[in-house]
Amino acid sequence: MHLCRVMTGRLLMAFVLTACVAAPVVPTVAPTAAPAASAAVIRAGAPADTLRWSIEGVSDLASLDPAKAGDNPTVTVVNLIFGGLLRLNESLEVQPNDAASWVVSEDGKTYTFTLREGLVFADGTAVTAADYVFSINRAIQPETGSFIAPGQFSGIRGAQQVISGSADMASGLRSLDDRTLQIELVAPSAAFLQLLTFPSTAVVPRQLSAQDGWAEQQPFGTGPYVVKSWTRGESILLAANERYWQGKPGVPLINISFSSESATAYERYLAGQLDIMGSLQNPLPASMLPAVAGLPDFRTSASLNTRYIGFNNLLPPFNSDDARRAFALAVDRFAIANQVLGGEAIAAERILPPQMIGTRLPIRPIVFDPDAARAALEQAGFSSGAALPPITLTYAPEGGENELVIQALQQGWKQYLDVDVVLQAVDATQLGELMTQTRKTPEQGLQMYYSVWGADYADPQNFISQQLHSGSPNNNGHFSDSRFDRLVEEADQIGARSDIQRRLLLYNQAEQIAIDRVGWLPILHSKVHMLLHPRVQGLVVTPNGTVVPDWSKLRLSE
C-alpha cells in the first residue's frame, strides 16, 4: 500500500490512500447544536460568594486522604484542602508553598526545607517539621494503602524498609527544629522537587489522621479551603481557610458537584448553574466543541497525558513482541485524532506528551502500515488474525470519547488483521482495580486495556521509569527489558546539579526501546477543554490542570 501524508497544520495530518486499500470506516463526531446565546450572559442570580465547579466522570470521591489521591478528580479537590512543601505555578515551575525556601547539598542527596513562619493548620494549630516527617512517612507506610507514594518516594533513605514493613520510620526524614525539615535521598534525583508538588506529601494533622474515617468526613490541612459539608453522591461544599498563608481566599465558598456524564454538566452550565466544567481526565467531549469554541467561556490547552493501549506481556498472544507490534502497526492514530475526534486530540507517536521536557529529542515511531502488521502477525506464528486466541480489550467509556476511539481501533484491527476484538466496557474505578489485579496476578488479569496516564509531575521519569521499569508498581502490563531498566535506573539517579542533558538522553533511549518493543501502544494526547465563566478571575488553565497563582486574589466579578 502506498500512503501519502499531507501536512495541514501543526501536528495535524490527513491521509490520502490509493485505491488498492479501502479506507477504514471510522466513527465521527456529530456536532451539538449551538446554543442560542453565549453561555457567558446566562448568569442571572448566580451567587456572588460561591464558585460552582463541576467534576465530570465520577459520582463521588472515595476519600480525601492526600496520600491516596491519584486520579484527577480527587487530586483537584485534595489540592484545595491540603498543602505540601512545594507547588507548581502557571508555567509548571516549582514554587514555594508551605516551605518558604530550600537548600540542596552539593552531592544532590540532601534537601533542607525551611517552613513558613507562622504556618498553621486550618484549625489554628502550628505546623512543624515533625508534622511533615510524620505525614511523608505515613504516606509510604503499607497500612495507609497509598498506591502513589511508595513508588514516588522509595528513593528516600530508609523508605524501602518502611514500604516493606520492616521499619516504622524512614531514616532519611528528619526534623532539625520546628521550622527545618531535612530529607535525605539514597541517590541524587533531578525530579525530586517536582515529586514534592504532588499531594501525596501534603501535611496532615496527626491527631485528625488517627481518627477512623477522618478522610471521608471533614478533613482539613494547610490548603486554601476546608470542608464545610459533603453530600455523598452529589457535592462537596468548601469554605475559605481564614488562616491560609497567602491570606484568606477571595472567594468565600466553592461548591464542587459531581456528574457522571459530561452532557448533564453541560446542560447545567448553559442554564447558568455552573461556573467551571471540564478537566484533565474528562475534558469537554468533542461533540460539544462546535457549540462552545467561540464562547468567551472556552479554554483549551495541550495536556500532559497519554492515552494508550496496555498489553499483558505475560498472557498469549501479547507475550510476543511480534504480536504486540502487529497490533501497533495496524493502528492509524492520525485518522483517529483528526477524523474520529475532529482534530481535538493529538496523535501520539511516543510515550511522552507534548510540552514535556525531553520531547525535543526525536523518537522513531511505529508508523501505520497494514502490510507490515500482517507480516509481524505471521512472524508471531499466526497465519491470520483468525488464528489468534480470543482477544478482549477492556476500557472505560468516560462520557463517549473513549467509545469512539475504541470503535475505531476495533474496526481497524478487523480490517487490517482480520481480528475480532471483543470489547469489555467498565467504569473508570473498576478499570483501575482490574489493572491493579493484572499487576498482582497477571495470569488472571486483563489481556489488553485502554487507559490514560496524566502527569503526576512534569518530568520524563513519571512516564518512562515509573510506568515501564520491570520493578515499578505501575507496570501493570509486565513489560520487561533489562537494557531499558539499566537506562532508566541511571537516569533516575542523575541529580539536578549533574548532567541534565545526559539524563534526558538516557530517558530518550529507554523510550525508544519501549516504543520498538511496544511496552505501551500510545494512541492520543488529549487536550484540556474547559468552560470557565468570565466572572471567574484569577484562575489559569494549564497543561496540567487549573492553577490559582494567588488565592487571595481569586474573584467572582459582577
C-alpha positions, 0 to 999 in steps of 0.5 A: 500500500502506498500512503501519502501524508499531507501536512495541514497544520501543526501536528495535524495530518490527513491521509490520502490512500490509493485505491488498492486499500479501502479506507477504514470506516471510522466513527465521527463526531456529530456536532451539538447544536449551538446554543442560542446565546453565549453561555457567558450572559446566562448568569442571572442570580448566580451567587456572588460568594460561591464558585460552582465547579463541576467534576465530570466522570465520577459520582463521588470521591472515595476519600480525601486522604492526600496520600491516596489521591491519584486520579484527577478528580480527587487530586483537584479537590485534595489540592484545595484542602491540603498543602505540601512543601512545594507547588507548581505555578502557571508555567509548571515551575516549582514554587514555594508553598508551605516551605518558604525556601530550600537548600540542596547539598552539593552531592544532590542527596540532601534537601533542607526545607525551611517552613513558613513562619507562622504556618498553621493548620486550618484549625489554628494549630502550628505546623512543624517539621515533625508534622511533615516527617510524620505525614511523608512517612505515613504516606509510604507506610503499607497500612495507609494503602497509598498506591502513589507514594511508595513508588514516588518516594522509595528513593528516600533513605530508609523508605524501602524498609518502611514500604516493606514493613520492616521499619516504622520510620524512614531514616532519611526524614528528619526534623532539625527544629520546628521550622527545618525539615531535612530529607535525605535521598539514597541517590541524587534525583533531578525530579525530586522537587517536582515529586514534592508538588504532588499531594501525596506529601501534603501535611496532615494533622496527626491527631485528625489522621488517627481518627477512623474515617477522618478522610471521608468526613471533614478533613482539613490541612494547610490548603486554601479551603476546608470542608464545610459539608459533603453530600455523598453522591452529589457535592462537596461544599468548601469554605475559605481557610481564614488562616491560609498563608497567602491570606484568606481566599477571595472567594468565600465558598466553592461548591464542587458537584459531581456528574457522571456524564459530561452532557448533564454538566453541560446542560447545567452550565448553559442554564447558568448553574455552573461556573467551571466544567471540564478537566484533565481526565474528562475534558469537554467531549468533542461533540460539544466543541462546535457549540462552545469554541467561540464562547468567551467561556472556552479554554483549551490547552495541550495536556500532559497525558497519554492515552494508550493501549496496555498489553499483558506481556505475560498472557498469549498472544501479547507475550510476543513482541511480534504480536504486540507490534502487529497490533501497533502497526495496524493502528492509524492514530492520525485518522483517529485524532483528526477524523474520529475526534475532529482534530481535538486530540493529538496523535501520539507517536511516543510515550511522552506528551507534548510540552514535556521536557525531553520531547525535543529529542526525536523518537522513531515511531511505529508508523501505520502500515497494514502490510507490515502488521500482517507480516509481524502477525505471521512472524508471531506464528499466526497465519491470520488474525483468525488464528489468534486466541480470543482477544478482549480489550477492556476500557472505560467509556468516560462520557463517549470519547473513549467509545469512539476511539475504541470503535475505531481501533476495533474496526481497524484491527478487523480490517487490517488483521482480520481480528475480532476484538471483543470489547469489555466496557467498565467504569473508570474505578473498576478499570483501575482495580482490574489493572491493579489485579493484572499487576498482582496476578497477571495470569488472571488479569486483563489481556489488553486495556485502554487507559490514560496516564496524566502527569503526576509531575512534569518530568520524563521519569513519571512516564518512562521509569515509573510506568515501564521499569520491570520493578515499578508498581505501575507496570501493570502490563509486565513489560520487561527489558533489562537494557531499558531498566539499566537506562532508566535506573541511571537516569533516575539517579542523575541529580539536578546539579549533574548532567541534565542533558545526559539524563534526558538522553538516557530517558530518550533511549529507554523510550525508544526501546519501549516504543520498538518493543511496544511496552505501551501502544500510545494512541492520543494526547488529549487536550484540556477543554474547559468552560470557565465563566468570565466572572471567574478571575484569577484562575489559569488553565494549564497543561496540567490542570487549573492553577490559582497563582494567588488565592487571595486574589481569586474573584467572582466579578459582577 
